[in-house]
Amino acid sequence: MISKKEVSHIAKLARLKLTEEELEKYSRELSVILDYVRELEKVKTEGVSPTSHPLEISLPLRKDEIRPQELEKKEKLLRLAPLREGNFIKTLGVFKKHEKTK
């Protein structure tokens, strides 16, 4: 069983604030999920080729090209962005301390 301490640590890494009830709930739910994964590990899969879809299908591909209406949408979105650097939306860093933005 996953302890509430482990769930609390995961929540901290994900920057989530959980109540005591949520810690208890997620501890139970994650434990059930891991128990199911342990059951799946027992299944014999030797000789079974991996698949990403049960049916043989292929998706039609289109030519990769910029369409004029997409450029208009892109410019509109860039104008709405709080921070911008060239043609990109600038975001704050995730794994480092960041300075306050202007």
Buried (B, 14 or more C-beta within 10 A) or exposed (E): EBEBEBBBEBBEEEEEEBEEEBBEBBBBEBBEEEEEEEEEEEEEEEEEEEEEEEEEEEEEEEEEEEEEEEEEEEEEEEEEEEEEEEEEEEEEEEEEEEEEEE
